[in-house]
Amino acid sequence: MKKDIHPDYHMITVTLTDGSTFQTRSTYGKEGATLNLDIDPSSHPAWTGGPAKLSDKGRVSKFKSKFGNFGL
């Protein structure tokens, strides 16, 4: 393996959206840096099972709004 080609691997602090923190090893920033997350497992619907907010503004929704009651 080549020497001096890998990034520095050091301890950082990760701050979650609710203010809680934990320490982990990472190549992010420098030793002792803080990584503030915008999305984390305590707030994202993929992990919490909350409702997904999808925006359907495509052709299917236009068709349904225009012809949805046709033939009833």
Sequence and secondary structure as in RCSB ss.txt:
>XXXX:A:sequence
MKKDIHPDYHMITVTLTDGSTFQTRSTYGKEGATLNLDIDPSSHPAWTGGPAKLSDKGRVSKFKSKFGNFGL
>XXXX:A:secstr
  TT S   EEEEEE TTS EEEEEESSSSTT EEE SS TTT HHHH         SHHHHHHHHHTTTT 
